[in-house]
Amino acid sequence: MATFRAMSHDYLIIGAGPAGLQLASLMERDGADYVVLERGSVPGAFFTRFPRHRSLISNNKVHTGYDDPELRLRMDWNSLLSDDPELLFTRYSPRYFPPADDLVRYLADFASRTGVRVRYDTAVRGVSRDAEGFSVTDHSGTVWRARHLVVATGMPVPNLPSIPGVELAERYDTIDTDPASYTDQRVLIIGRGNSAFETAENLMENAAVIHVAGSGSLRMAWRTHYVGHLRAVYNNFLDSYQLKSQNALLDGRVLGIHRDGDGYRVQVAFERADEVVKDLRYDRVIVATGFRFDASLFDDTCTPDLIVDGRFPELTPLGESVNVPGLYFAGTLMQGRDFKKATTGFIHGFRYTVRALHRGLRQRHHQEPWPATDLGDATERAVDAVITRINRSSALWQQFAVLGDLLLLAPDGTMRYAEEVPVAHVPDAVRDGEFGQAEAHAVITLEYGADHDRVDPFDVSAGRTSQYDVSGLDGRYLHPVVRWYRHGEFVAEHHLASNLENEWDSEEYHRAPLRAFLTTHRGAELPVAP
């Protein structure tokens, strides 16, 4: 196969899924020198196959009562960020849990209307790095050169558990999705995530017996606030288990899978029964244990370090590989730092971390400062800025505790306000002067309380509180937090009172306490508006 060298670019993005499109659209808007390589023939090709049973579980709340587009994004989990008011997923489906094919249509229109430069049907076969940047070889032998490489491929490789005989099982990514083919069969599904329960729900009307097996306690998204844990839309299976309808949740470890005639014999060590091992027979065994990053594309010059049992690249807060300079990641691959804690693994989370990555790239490589607003020296301006943002921002709402706004106090007493900075990036950024001179700063986030995932929110005996209270149960719900630092050292934090409607604008309960907090920590000698 002939090899030739293609034009070099500042940026090369691998993958035209939601994350690749989001970043490319921002670069296109700025006139950046970039290209996107996509192995599929359409944008978002992953969603032409997944989820296998073709129903998304990402909220699509069309009717919110809000006119403000920013507030509407709090309830819209599928739209990418754009200045085009037509490019909203809510225009593509009225369904709260929409069909996956609607997302495929939306992504195709997003790519077309934003004019992103994508080379489709271009599969990357290898990546290397030298002193001048990266070389990416595609399936045709073409070599693409770029100073900076962004990987937005998602997680294309099944995350198979180390179980003897696992190769005998069917896999979620290739199973027959026709329920009729499971009629009157005993089915074991290995996995405890949404793909496992999605599969179980699809088979409930046809299979004779369905067991879902996995180790550890089952974690519910409505309790942990991590949307990757089990969603209530798949709770019908749990209902059928507890009401004795032949289905069961097996809390234990699968020790082995063996052929047994025309079926399978599976050993399960039950955790609730002191590791008692039982041999169970099934007609079908399905593995639905998620996906992982594919690092096989990278040679020894640029293999990124991995974390979380090798499932994700290890990244800086902005999304750069910790060991390969110039190698960045976008989208669900950014979730390793806050795995199973935040929304970075999902469109409604990573659309904001991708925007933060774009701002970081412009700052680092094009000397464009992070967008910031001058507030002057009056404390009341700072109060107004914080109150406005916590009541309106979709980024802080969706990326709770991951992204935060930054209130910076200069040596002369004036203040500036920067939006949507990765919280973990703030210490180094302030120390290195990336936001200008600042002798003190505050980080403003929306967060759940520290023990929110250990409390049943539907248990009325768990605690009684007033509408405005952060000391009890309500304090475990989402609420604003302001943390003050001076010369990089933590000084104090202030929690704004929770509110049933998530409206933090009461003079008595929100503005006045915040004003007092900022006044105290700015210093009495600084001017304060009456």
N, C-alpha and C positions, 0 to 999 in steps of 0.2 A: 504494500500500500504506500503510495507516495505521501511524503510529508512536506508541508510548506508552512512558512511563518506568516501568521495573520497580523493585522495592524495591532499595535500596542495601545493600551488604555490606562488611564489612571486607576479605574476600578473595573473589576470583573466580578459579576454576581453569578453564582451557580444556583439555579432554581428559580422558576417563575411561579411559585405558589404565592399565597397571601403575603408572606414576609418579603420575598424577592420583589413582588410587584409594589409593595409599600415603599421599600427603599428606592427602587428604580424610579417610582413616580416623583419622589422628593428630589432625586438627582436630576431627573428630566426637567423639573421646574426650575432648578438652579443652573441648568446648562452644563452639567458636569460631563466629563469624558468617561463613559461607562458602556458596558454591554452586558446583557443577561444571556446565559446559556441554559436552555431548558431541554431535557431529554424527551419530554412528551410533545405531542402535537398541538396541545392547547394549554393555556395557563391553568394552574390549579389541577393538573392531571391527577394528583392523588385523590381528589374528591370525586373523580369519575368511578373510583372503586371503593372508597371508604367514606363513611362507615359502610360495612358490607350490607346492612339491611336498609340503607338509604334514607335514614331519618337522622337529622342533626339533633343534638341536644344543647346547642348554643341558643340562648334566648333571642327571640326576634319579636320584641314588644313594639308593635306598630303604633298603638294608641296609648300615649303617655299623659296627655293633658298639658304637655310642655310645648311652647312655641320655639324655645331656645334650642338650636341644633346641638349645642354642647351638652345640655341636659339630656336630650333625647339619646345621645350616645351612651349614657349610663345604662340604658336598657336595651341597647342595640349591640349584640355581641358578634356580629358578622361583617359590618361595614369596615372598610379601610378608610384611612384619613385622607380627605381630599377637599379642595376648595370648590369643587363642582357639586352643587346641591342635588343634582340628579344621581350622583354616584353613591346612593345609600341602598343597602341591601333591603331595607324595609319597603322599598318600591318593587321588590322582586317576589315577595311572598307575604301573604297575610298570616301565615301559620306561625304559632309561637315556637314550635319545633318544626322547622321547614324541611322539605326534601333536599337532599344533597345536590340534586341536579340543578336546583335554583342557585346554589352557590357557584356551581360551575358556570352558569350563564352570567352571573354577576361578575365573576373574575374575568371572564372573556371581555365583557363590556368595559370593565375598569382598565384592562390593558389597552383596549382600542382607544378609549376616550382620552386617556392620559398620554398616549403616544410613546409608551415605554419601548425601548429598543431591545427586543427579545429575539434570539435565534432559536427557533423551535426545532424539534427532532435532532438535537445536538447533545449526545450523551458524552459526559466527561469520563475519560478512562484513566487519567493520571494527573497528579499535581506535584510539582517540584519547586524549589526555591533557590535563588542565588542572590548575589549581592545587589542585583538591580531589581529584584522583584520575583514574581511568580510566573511559571510556565504551566499552562493547562492544556493537555492534549485531549482532543475529542475523538469520537469513534472513527472519524475519517482520516485521522492522522494530522489534522490541522493543529498547530500550536498557537495558543492565544497567550499574549504577554500582558501582564498588568503589574503596576506598582503595589496595588492593594487588592486583596482577594476577600470576597465576602461569600460565605457558604450559607445558603438558605434552602438546603435540600430536605429539611425535615428529618424524620427518622424512618428510613425505608426498610430497615432490616428487622425481621421478627426477633423479639427478645425471648429466646427459648430457654427454659429452665434446665438446670443440670439434673435431669431425671433419667436413670437408665431406661432405655426403650422409648424415649420421647419421640424418636424419629418414626415410630410406628403410628403416632397420633396424627390426626388431621390438624391443620393450622387455620387460625381465624382468617388469614389473608387469602386462603385458597379453598375454604369449605364450600360445600353445596348450600346455598341459602334457601333452597326450596323446602319449606317445612314438611311437605308431603313425603319427602325421601326419608324422613325420620319416624314415620308412622309406626306406633306400637313398639318403638325401640327404647332400650335403656341407654341413656346418654350421660357421659361424664364430661364436664367442662372444667378445665384447669385454668384458674385465674380468678381474681377477685375485683377486677376493674369493670368499667362500663362496657367494654367490648365483650366480656364474659357474660354479663347480665343482659346485654343487648341480644346476644345469641340465644340465651335461655328464654327470654321473652318471645323470640321468634318461634321457638319450638313448643311452647306450652300447650297449644291446642292439638298437637299431633303426637309428640313423644309420650311413651308410657310413663317413664321415670326420667327426671333430670336431676343430677347432682352437680353442684358447683363447689369446687374444692380449692382451698387455699389456706395458707398459714396466717395466724394472727387474727385479731378482732376486725370485723368488718367496719369500715369507716364511712359514715354518711356525709355527703357534701353539705346538707343543711345544718349539720352540727359543726363540722370543721371549717366551713367556708372555703374549702378548696374544691373547685369544681371538677377536678379530676377524680375525686372520690365518688362513691356511688350516688348517682342522681336519683331523685324520687320518681322520675318517669319510669324507672326500671324496678320499682318496688313491688310490682305485682308478683314477681317470683317469690319475694320474701313473704308476702301474704299467703301464697299457696303453700309455702313450707310450714309456717306457723299454724295454719288451719288444716294441716294434715291432708294435703292433696297430692301425695306421692312424690313431691319434689323435696329436696333437702339441700341445706348449706352444710358442707363438711368442713369443720374447722380442724385442719390438719395438713400434714405434709405427704405428698405423693412420693412413695419410695421407689416405685418401679412400675413399668407397663409391660405386659407380656401377652403374646398371642395365646388364645385359648379357643381352638376350633375356628369358627367363623366370627368370633368376638375377641374380647380382651379380658384379662385378669389384672386388676390393679391393686397394689398394696397401699393402704393409707394409714398413717400413724395419727391417731386422733389426739389432739392437744387437750381437749376437755376431759379425756378419759385416761390421763397418765400415760400417753403415748401408746395406748393399746393399738396393735396393728391388726387390721382386718383385710381379708381378701374380698374384693368386690368385683362382680362380673358386669361387663357392659357390652353393648353392641357397637357403640361408637365412642371414641375419645377425642375431644377437641382441645387444643391448646390455644388460649386467648390471654396471653400474658404481656401484651404491649409490644413496643418497638424500641429500637435503639439506633444510635448514630453509626454510620458506616465510615470508618476511618481507613478502609482499604485503598482509597483513592490516593492517599498521600504517601510519598516515598520518604526515605530516612532524612531528607533535608528539611521536612516541614510537617512531620507527624505530630499532631497536637496531643498534649496531655489530656487524659480522660478522668472523669469522676463518676460517682454513683454507679459502681460496678461496671464501669466502662460504657455506660449508656450515653453520656454527654461529654462534650469538650469542657475543659476547665478554662474559665474566662475571667477577665477583669470585669469590673462593674459596667463598663461601657460595651463589652461584647468582644474584646480582643483576646486571642489565645494567650495564655500566661507564658507560653514558652516559644511561640512563633510570632515574632513581630510582624505586623502588617496583615496577619490572618485574622479576619473577623467572622463572626457568626450572627445570623439574624433569624428571628422567629422562634419556633419551639425549641430549637437547639440552645437558646439562651437561658433555659430554665434550670440548669444545673445548680446555680447558686441558691435558688429558693425553691428547690424541688419539693413538691407536695405542700407548699405553703402559700403560694401566690398564683397569679393568673398568667404568668409569662409563657406558659406552654400553649396558650390559646389565643385566637385572633384578638379578642377584646382586651387582652393584656399586652401581647407583643407588638400590636400596632403602635403603642406608645414607647416601648423600649427600642423599637426600630427607629422611631423618630428621634429618640435621645441619641442613638448611635449615629444617625445622620448629623445631628448637631455637633456631636463629638468629633466626627470626621472633618466637618467644615472648620471647626475650631483648631484641630491639630494640624491638618494638612493644607488649609487654605487661609489661615490666620483670620477667620471670622469669629468674633466673640460670641459666646452663648447669648441668645436674646435676653435682655434684661431691661427693666423699666426703672428710671430714676424717680424716687419718691420724695426727695428733699429731706428736711430734717425734722418734720413734725410727726410725732408718734401716731397721731390720728390718721395720717396717710397710710401708715403701716397697718393699722387696725383695719382700715377700709380694704386694703389690698388682700389681707389674709381672709377677712370675712367674705369678700366677693369670691375669692378662689375656692374656698372650701364649700361654698354653696353652689358652685357652678361647674367646677372642673370635672371632666370625665376621666382624665388620666389619673388623678389622685384617687378617685372613686374606684376605678378598676384595678389599678396597680397599688393597692393598699400596702404601706410600709416598704415598698420597693422604689417608687418614685416620690420625690418630695419637692416642694417649692423652697426657695432659698431667699431669706431676708438678710441682706448684708449691710453691716454698719461700718462705714469708712471712718478713718481717724478724725476727720473733720465733723463727724456727727451726722453726715448725710447718709441716706439709705438707698439701696437698689434692690429690685425684686426679680429673681430668675425663676423660671417655671420648669417643672418636670425634669429635675436632675436625679439620676440614680443615687439613692441615699448612700450607698456604699462608696460612691465616687466622691462624695462631698469632702471628706477630710483631706485627701490628697489634692483635690482641685483647689480648695481654699488655701492650703499650705503653699502650693506652687503658684498662687496668684492668678489662676485661670479666670477668676471673676473680678480681678482688680484688687486693690488694697482693701483689706477688711480686718479690723481688730476684733470684731465679734460677728456672729451670725446665728440665725435661727433656721432650723429645718422644720417645715410644716408638712405633715402627712395626715392621711386618714388611716386609722388602724382599728383592729379589734383588740379587746383586752387580752392580757397575757394568758389567761386561763380559759379563753372563750371556747376552746374545743373540748373542755372537760365538763361542761355544764349543758344539761338538756334544756334548750331554750323553751320547750313546751311544758316544763315542770314548774307549776305555779308555786310549789313549796321551796324552790331553789332560792327565792328571795323576793322581797317586795321593795320597789323603789318608786320615787316620784318620777314625773315625766322628765325632769331635768336633774340627772344624777349620774355621776361616773364612778361612784364608790361601790355600787352593787351590781346586780345582774345587767342593768342597762349599760354599765361601763364596759361590759364584755362585748357589746355590740359596736358596730362601726362608729367612730367618732374622731374628731380632729385632735391632733397632738402637736404641740409646739415645743421644740427642744432648743435651748439656748446654749451657745458655746462662746467662750472668750479665749482668743489666742489658741484655738484648736482644742481647748479643754472643755469638757462638759460642765455646765453650771447648774442648770435646773430644767424642769419640764412642766408644761401646763397642759392639762386635758380639758378640752371644752366639753360641756355637758351634752350628754346624748339627747336625741330628740326623736320621737316616733316618726315624724315625717322627714327626718334628715334635713331639717332647716335650722341652721346654727346662726341665727341673726337676732336673737333677743338681746335688747340692751342690758337687761338685768343679768341674764344667765350666760351670755356669750361675749358681747362687746365689752362690757365693763370689766369682767375678770381678765380678759385678754389685754385690755388697755393697761390695767394695773401691773400685769406680768411684764409687759414690754417696757413700761415706764421704769419699773424697779431695776430691770437688768440692763437697760441702756445706760443708766447712771443718772443720778439726780441732777448733775450739773448740765445735762443736755436739755435743750429747749423742748417743752412739752406743750402741745396745743391745749387750750382750755376745753 
